Amino acid sequence: MKALNILFFLSPFLIALIFTIFTMTSIYLAWLTYFIWLAMVVGAYVAANYTSTYIRSKKYSLKHVGEVKNLRIAAFVTSYNEDPKIVEETLLSVKSALRGRGEVFLLDDSTKKEIAEELKNFCEKNGITYVHRENRKGFKAGAINNALKLYGDKYDLVSIFDADQRPRSDYFDHIIPYFSDPKVGFVQIPQRYTETRSKIAHGAKFQQEPFLRVIMKGRNIVSAFSLGSGTTFRIDAVRDVGYFDESAITEDAEISVRMHGRGWKSIYHDEQLIWYGEPPLDAASYIQQQNRWAFGNFKITGKILRSDLSFTAFFDYISGFFYWLKEGILTLFELIAPVVFLLFKQGFIAMNPYAYILAYIPYMIITFLIFAFSIRGTSYGVRGFLAHQANEYLAFFGITMAFISFLLGRKIPFKVTPKGKGMRSFKAIIPHIIIFILLIASVVNGSYWLLTSSLPTERGAIAVNLFWALWHIIFLSLTIYFSLSGLKEENEGKYFEEALQ
């Protein structure tokens, strides 16, 4: 199975290479030919996996398998130099949800003395165990491992919450029954972004919708992975795989791969059991978050390839690698391709443009219809699609930097996503502005070229590249506008309508 999985992983790279050999225009532009083909092939793999998970999600239902009594729960809230008020509200919410079935622990790695002292005093007054380390070895994973080794023997389950993720009072009533099945290693609930006070925050919220409403439901039991917060683990399962990997940036996804490789099940309980959550509010914070998530997922690729996953689980996990590859460095090549052709008149794919149109348009329509059909019945809609795409264009540079760091074997320090800032981020979008200007120049030059050309094949090639240049311009313009906008306190629906006017 491992050999077949590895061959499958390599297949898009080999297919793109074959296409490149037969369609490259010159050895000097072969690199661009290859990466454009790779973007198309990888995009098809991601679309195929999305379709697969959508089909599986149709069979999804919430099933409580039985009542479980006498399970003791350790509820960990993790914090690192967070606003104490946010942390304190979360601690009280977690304590309310436990209702005597365990204890709340604050795993506080804060390096700012005033924050640590305030949180320690709050915990002492409210019957919460305060755990503080003198070093940050292993970052969040290290903090969790440290607390499990200190206190884990007293408990059956450990539930993990980020400092801004507050559970409903009936949270554990919904989660605990799943553990009557001894093979359930963990239960994950959807995260929820409620503090969407900026256009970037709205984009982050809508970007989560297809993932939480379709992909995770389709991956239920087989490959639904921990999201780092709102996860309840069976402590014996965590011990079985050797605890959390302290070298991993995305320790949640990494331990999920090892658990599924060892035969543990994961349950995705698709119910809004979190009533509060803060997304990144500005472009710099959002790019930092996406950079960290992408780098962490790139880093676990080797473990996915070496794992004993079933093919279905392997396809689900490796599609995460393909997704980040597509949204990062391959998006960069897709952005510069029409610039190379329209501005510098350098062809990079020797292919009849009308054949391309006849082949690509049906594929584009089919994938769009599948996506639209899968997300119906949610609040996503046209505005959600536009905001989602704008945020993905925003993320591409940070994801590209994460991929380069991964290839060079560099380390990215663990950084908590900043919360509550919402500052206008001109510096963060300088690469986007440069590409936007180049695309505008390409459209102007390409339009003149189209009007003066008399060759049908050439005109077709110009039209194809003009289409993609304009497509990128639309979403990059939203990206730039959203990034340069500030905060508003108005209600979500009214604000978002204004954001896209």
NUFI-249987 format. One line per field, with one value per residue (C-alpha): x negated, y, z; residue in one letter; residue number from 1. Coordinates in steps of 0.25 Angstrom, whole numbers. Each point is the difference from the previous one (the first is absolute). Example, Ala and Ser with C-alpha at 12.3 -4.5 7.8 and 13.67 -1.06 7.14 Angstrom:
2
X	[-49; -6] .
Y	[-18; 14] .
Z	[31; -2] .
res	[a; s] .
n	[1; 2] .
This chain:
501
X	[0; -11; -6; 13; 2; -14; 3; 13; -7; -10; 10; 4; -14; -3; 13; -4; -14; 6; 9; -12; -9; 11; 4; -12; -3; -15; -10; -1; 15; 2; 0; 13; 6; -2; 5; 13; 3; -3; 9; 11; -3; -1; 13; 7; -5; 5; 14; 1; -3; 10; 11; -4; 2; 13; 6; -4; 5; 14; 0; -4; 9; -2; 1; -2; -4; 3; -1; -13; -1; -12; -10; -8; -4; -12; 3; -12; 0; -13; -5; -12; 0; 14; 10; 3; 15; 1; -6; 8; 13; -4; -4; 13; 8; -8; 2; 15; 0; -7; 10; -8; -5; -14; -10; -4; -15; -6; -12; -6; -14; 1; -14; 6; 0; 12; 8; -4; 2; 14; 4; -6; 8; 13; -2; -3; 13; 8; -4; -8; -14; -10; -12; -12; -13; -13; -3; 8; -6; 9; 9; 15; -3; -10; 10; 10; -10; -5; 14; 4; -12; 2; 15; 5; 0; 12; 9; 5; 2; -7; 8; -9; 5; -7; 1; 11; 8; 12; 8; 15; 5; 5; -13; -4; 14; -2; -14; -1; 9; -9; -10; 8; -6; -14; -6; 3; -13; 6; 12; -1; 10; 1; -7; 8; -4; 10; -9; 0; -2; -8; 1; -12; 7; 12; -8; -7; 14; 5; -13; 4; 14; -4; -10; 9; 13; -5; -14; -1; 14; -5; -12; 8; -6; -10; -9; 7; -12; -2; 1; -8; 12; 13; -6; 2; -10; 0; -13; -3; 0; -9; -10; 2; -7; -10; 6; 0; -12; -7; -8; 13; 6; 14; -1; 15; 0; -13; 6; 12; -8; -7; 13; 7; -12; 1; 15; 7; 13; 3; 13; 4; 13; 5; 7; -3; -4; -10; 7; -12; -12; -9; -6; -12; 6; -11; -8; -14; 7; 7; -12; -8; 11; 0; -15; -1; 11; -6; -14; 5; 8; -12; -9; 9; 0; -11; 8; 12; -8; -6; 13; 9; 12; 11; 0; 13; -7; -13; 7; 7; -13; -9; 11; -3; -14; 5; 9; -11; -9; 11; 4; -15; -11; 9; 9; -12; -4; 15; -1; -12; 3; 10; -11; -10; 9; 7; -10; -13; 7; -7; 8; -2; 10; 0; 15; 11; 8; 13; -3; -3; 13; 8; -7; -1; 14; 8; -10; 1; 16; 1; -9; 7; 13; -4; -6; 13; 9; -8; 0; 15; 9; -11; -3; -11; 6; -6; -6; -6; -7; -5; -6; -5; -8; -5; -6; -6; -7; -5; -6; -8; -13; 0; 2; -10; -10; 4; -3; -14; -3; 4; -8; -12; 2; 1; 8; 12; 1; 14; 8; 14; 9; 2; 14; 7; -9; 7; -10; -1; -11; -7; -13; 6; 6; -12; -2; 15; 0; -13; 7; 13; -7; -7; 13; 7; -12; 2; 14; -2; -11; 7; 13; -8; -7; 14; 5; -12; -2; 6; -4; 12; -9; -8; 13; 5; -12; 1; 14; -3; -11; 9; 11; -10; -6; 13; 4; -12; 2; 15; -5; -13; 8; 9; -12; -7; 13; 3; -14; 0; 14; 1; 9; 15; 9; 13; 7; -5; 10; 1; -15; -3; 10; -7; -14; 3; 8] .
Y	[0; 10; -2; 2; 13; 5; -2; 7; 12; 1; -2; 15; 4; -11; 3; 15; -4; -8; 12; 9; -9; 1; 14; 9; 11; 1; -5; 14; 0; -15; 3; 9; -11; -10; 8; 4; -14; -4; 10; -6; -14; 2; 9; -12; -9; 9; 2; -16; -1; 11; -8; -12; 6; 6; -13; -6; 12; -4; -12; 8; 1; 3; -13; -1; -14; -2; 6; 0; 2; 3; 5; 11; 12; 9; 13; 7; 15; 4; 14; 8; 15; 1; 11; -5; 4; -9; -11; 2; -1; -12; -7; 3; -5; -13; -2; 2; -10; -11; 0; -7; -11; 4; 12; 12; 2; 13; -3; 13; 2; 15; 7; 13; 1; 9; -10; -12; 6; 5; -14; -8; 9; -2; -15; -1; 8; -9; -14; -2; -6; 9; -6; 8; -4; 6; -3; -1; -14; -5; 12; -4; -15; 1; 7; -11; -12; 6; 2; -14; -6; 8; -3; -9; -13; 6; 1; -7; 11; 13; 11; 12; 14; 12; 13; 6; -13; -1; -12; 0; -5; -13; -3; -12; -6; -1; -5; -11; -10; -3; -6; -12; -5; -4; 3; 14; 8; 14; 8; 14; 11; 11; 13; 12; 14; 10; 13; 3; 15; 2; -4; -9; -7; -2; -7; -9; -4; -3; -7; -10; -3; -11; -6; -1; -3; -9; -5; -4; -6; -9; -4; -4; -12; -3; 12; 12; 7; 8; 15; 3; 6; -6; -14; -11; -11; -13; 1; -15; 3; 11; -9; -11; 9; 6; 14; 12; 3; 12; 3; 1; 14; -6; -10; -2; -6; -7; -8; -3; -7; -9; -3; -4; -8; -8; -3; 10; 7; 15; 5; 14; 5; 11; 9; 14; -4; 12; 14; 9; 1; 10; -1; 9; 14; 5; -4; -2; -9; -8; -2; -4; -10; -6; 0; -9; -9; -2; -3; -9; -8; -1; -5; -12; -4; -10; -7; -1; -7; -10; -2; -13; 8; -6; 6; 8; 6; 2; 7; 9; 4; 2; 8; 10; 1; 2; 11; 8; -2; 5; 12; 4; -1; -6; 12; 9; -6; 1; 15; 3; -9; 10; 11; -8; -2; 13; 10; -7; -8; -13; -12; -12; -11; -5; -3; 4; 10; -5; -14; 5; 8; -12; -9; 10; 7; -13; -4; 14; 0; -14; 3; 13; -7; -11; 10; 9; -12; -5; 13; 3; 2; 8; 15; -1; 6; 9; 10; -12; -5; 14; 2; -15; 2; 14; -6; -12; 10; 8; -13; -4; 7; -5; -14; 1; 5; -12; -10; 6; -1; -14; -4; 7; -7; 13; 1; 10; 4; -3; 13; 1; 7; 15; 3; 13; 9; 2; 10; 4; -8; 7; -7; -13; 1; 6; -12; 0; 14; -2; -12; 8; 11; -10; -6; 13; 3; -13; 2; 13; -5; -13; 7; 9; -13; -7; 12; 0; -15; -7; -14; -9; -9; 12; 8; -13; 0; 14; -1; -12; 8; 12; -8; -5; 14; 6; -12; 3; 15; -1; -8; 7; 13; -5; -5; 13; 8; -10; 1; 15; 1; 2; -6; 2; -3; -2; -12; -11; 0; 15; 1; -10; 5; 13; -7; -5; 13] .
Z	[0; 3; -14; -6; 8; -3; -15; 1; 7; -11; -12; -2; -1; -10; -8; 0; -5; -12; -4; 1; -9; -11; 1; 4; -9; 4; 10; 6; 4; 3; 15; -2; -9; 10; 12; -8; -3; 14; 5; -9; 4; 15; -1; -6; 11; 10; -7; -1; 15; 3; -8; 7; 14; -5; -4; 13; 8; -5; 9; 12; 12; 15; 7; 15; 2; 14; 14; 7; 15; 9; -10; 6; -8; 0; -7; -5; -4; -7; 0; -4; 3; -3; 5; 14; -1; -12; 7; 13; -7; -7; 13; 6; -12; 0; 15; -2; -11; 9; 11; 10; -10; 1; 2; -8; -3; -5; -8; 0; -7; 1; 1; 4; 15; 2; -8; 7; 14; -4; -6; 12; 10; -8; 0; 15; 3; -9; 3; -13; -1; -5; -7; -4; -6; 1; -15; -12; -5; -10; 0; 1; -2; 11; 9; -2; 2; 12; 6; -4; 7; 12; 2; -11; 8; 8; -13; -12; -9; -3; -7; -6; -3; -5; 8; -9; -2; 11; 1; 2; 14; -7; -7; 7; 0; -15; 0; 10; -5; -12; 9; 3; -13; 5; -14; 0; 3; -1; -3; -7; -1; -10; 4; -1; -4; 7; 1; -14; 1; -13; -15; 2; 12; -9; -10; 10; 5; -14; -4; 12; -5; -11; 9; 12; -7; -11; 1; 15; 0; -12; 8; 12; 7; -11; -1; 8; 7; 12; -2; 13; 7; 3; 0; 11; 0; 7; 8; -2; -15; 2; 8; -11; -11; 10; 3; -8; -9; 6; -13; -8; -3; -2; 11; -1; -15; 3; 11; -8; -11; 10; 7; -13; -4; 13; -3; 10; -5; 0; 1; -6; 8; -9; 10; 5; 14; 0; 2; -2; -8; -6; -14; -5; -2; -9; -12; 7; 11; -10; -9; 13; 3; -14; 0; 13; -4; -14; 5; 11; -11; -9; 11; 3; -15; 3; 12; -9; -11; 11; 7; -1; -4; -9; -14; 3; 12; -7; -12; 10; 8; -13; -6; 11; -5; -14; 5; 6; -12; -9; 9; 2; -11; -11; 2; -2; -13; -5; 4; -8; -12; -7; 3; -8; -12; -1; 5; -6; -11; 4; -3; 11; -5; -14; -1; -8; 8; -5; 4; 14; 1; -4; 10; 12; 0; 2; 11; 6; 0; 5; 12; 3; 0; 9; 10; -1; 2; 12; 7; -2; 12; 7; 2; -10; -13; -10; 10; 8; -13; -3; 14; 0; -13; 4; 13; -8; -9; 12; 6; -12; 3; 15; -5; -11; 11; 9; -12; -3; 15; 0; -13; 7; 13; 8; 13; 2; 14; 6; 1; 5; -10; 5; 5; 1; -9; -13; -5; -15; -6; -11; 2; 0; -14; -7; -9; -3; -5; -8; -7; -1; -8; -9; -3; -3; -10; -6; -3; -6; -9; -3; -4; -10; -5; -2; -8; -9; -2; -12; 3; 5; 9; 6; 3; 7; 8; 4; 4; 9; 7; 1; 7; 10; 2; 3; 9; 9; -1; 6; 12; 2; 0; 11; 8; -1; 4; 12; 5; 0; 7; 15; 11; 1; 12; -8; -2; -9; -11; -2; 1; -10; -10; 1; -2; -14; -5] .
res	[m; k; a; l; n; i; l; f; f; l; s; p; f; l; i; a; l; i; f; t; i; f; t; m; t; s; i; y; l; a; w; l; t; y; f; i; w; l; a; m; v; v; g; a; y; v; a; a; n; y; t; s; t; y; i; r; s; k; k; y; s; l; k; h; v; g; e; v; k; n; l; r; i; a; a; f; v; t; s; y; n; e; d; p; k; i; v; e; e; t; l; l; s; v; k; s; a; l; r; g; r; g; e; v; f; l; l; d; d; s; t; k; k; e; i; a; e; e; l; k; n; f; c; e; k; n; g; i; t; y; v; h; r; e; n; r; k; g; f; k; a; g; a; i; n; n; a; l; k; l; y; g; d; k; y; d; l; v; s; i; f; d; a; d; q; r; p; r; s; d; y; f; d; h; i; i; p; y; f; s; d; p; k; v; g; f; v; q; i; p; q; r; y; t; e; t; r; s; k; i; a; h; g; a; k; f; q; q; e; p; f; l; r; v; i; m; k; g; r; n; i; v; s; a; f; s; l; g; s; g; t; t; f; r; i; d; a; v; r; d; v; g; y; f; d; e; s; a; i; t; e; d; a; e; i; s; v; r; m; h; g; r; g; w; k; s; i; y; h; d; e; q; l; i; w; y; g; e; p; p; l; d; a; a; s; y; i; q; q; q; n; r; w; a; f; g; n; f; k; i; t; g; k; i; l; r; s; d; l; s; f; t; a; f; f; d; y; i; s; g; f; f; y; w; l; k; e; g; i; l; t; l; f; e; l; i; a; p; v; v; f; l; l; f; k; q; g; f; i; a; m; n; p; y; a; y; i; l; a; y; i; p; y; m; i; i; t; f; l; i; f; a; f; s; i; r; g; t; s; y; g; v; r; g; f; l; a; h; q; a; n; e; y; l; a; f; f; g; i; t; m; a; f; i; s; f; l; l; g; r; k; i; p; f; k; v; t; p; k; g; k; g; m; r; s; f; k; a; i; i; p; h; i; i; i; f; i; l; l; i; a; s; v; v; n; g; s; y; w; l; l; t; s; s; l; p; t; e; r; g; a; i; a; v; n; l; f; w; a; l; w; h; i; i; f; l; s; l; t; i; y; f; s; l; s; g; l; k; e; e; n; e; g; k; y; f; e; e; a; l; q] .
n	[1; 2; 3; 4; 5; 6; 7; 8; 9; 10; 11; 12; 13; 14; 15; 16; 17; 18; 19; 20; 21; 22; 23; 24; 25; 26; 27; 28; 29; 30; 31; 32; 33; 34; 35; 36; 37; 38; 39; 40; 41; 42; 43; 44; 45; 46; 47; 48; 49; 50; 51; 52; 53; 54; 55; 56; 57; 58; 59; 60; 61; 62; 63; 64; 65; 66; 67; 68; 69; 70; 71; 72; 73; 74; 75; 76; 77; 78; 79; 80; 81; 82; 83; 84; 85; 86; 87; 88; 89; 90; 91; 92; 93; 94; 95; 96; 97; 98; 99; 100; 101; 102; 103; 104; 105; 106; 107; 108; 109; 110; 111; 112; 113; 114; 115; 116; 117; 118; 119; 120; 121; 122; 123; 124; 125; 126; 127; 128; 129; 130; 131; 132; 133; 134; 135; 136; 137; 138; 139; 140; 141; 142; 143; 144; 145; 146; 147; 148; 149; 150; 151; 152; 153; 154; 155; 156; 157; 158; 159; 160; 161; 162; 163; 164; 165; 166; 167; 168; 169; 170; 171; 172; 173; 174; 175; 176; 177; 178; 179; 180; 181; 182; 183; 184; 185; 186; 187; 188; 189; 190; 191; 192; 193; 194; 195; 196; 197; 198; 199; 200; 201; 202; 203; 204; 205; 206; 207; 208; 209; 210; 211; 212; 213; 214; 215; 216; 217; 218; 219; 220; 221; 222; 223; 224; 225; 226; 227; 228; 229; 230; 231; 232; 233; 234; 235; 236; 237; 238; 239; 240; 241; 242; 243; 244; 245; 246; 247; 248; 249; 250; 251; 252; 253; 254; 255; 256; 257; 258; 259; 260; 261; 262; 263; 264; 265; 266; 267; 268; 269; 270; 271; 272; 273; 274; 275; 276; 277; 278; 279; 280; 281; 282; 283; 284; 285; 286; 287; 288; 289; 290; 291; 292; 293; 294; 295; 296; 297; 298; 299; 300; 301; 302; 303; 304; 305; 306; 307; 308; 309; 310; 311; 312; 313; 314; 315; 316; 317; 318; 319; 320; 321; 322; 323; 324; 325; 326; 327; 328; 329; 330; 331; 332; 333; 334; 335; 336; 337; 338; 339; 340; 341; 342; 343; 344; 345; 346; 347; 348; 349; 350; 351; 352; 353; 354; 355; 356; 357; 358; 359; 360; 361; 362; 363; 364; 365; 366; 367; 368; 369; 370; 371; 372; 373; 374; 375; 376; 377; 378; 379; 380; 381; 382; 383; 384; 385; 386; 387; 388; 389; 390; 391; 392; 393; 394; 395; 396; 397; 398; 399; 400; 401; 402; 403; 404; 405; 406; 407; 408; 409; 410; 411; 412; 413; 414; 415; 416; 417; 418; 419; 420; 421; 422; 423; 424; 425; 426; 427; 428; 429; 430; 431; 432; 433; 434; 435; 436; 437; 438; 439; 440; 441; 442; 443; 444; 445; 446; 447; 448; 449; 450; 451; 452; 453; 454; 455; 456; 457; 458; 459; 460; 461; 462; 463; 464; 465; 466; 467; 468; 469; 470; 471; 472; 473; 474; 475; 476; 477; 478; 479; 480; 481; 482; 483; 484; 485; 486; 487; 488; 489; 490; 491; 492; 493; 494; 495; 496; 497; 498; 499; 500; 501] .
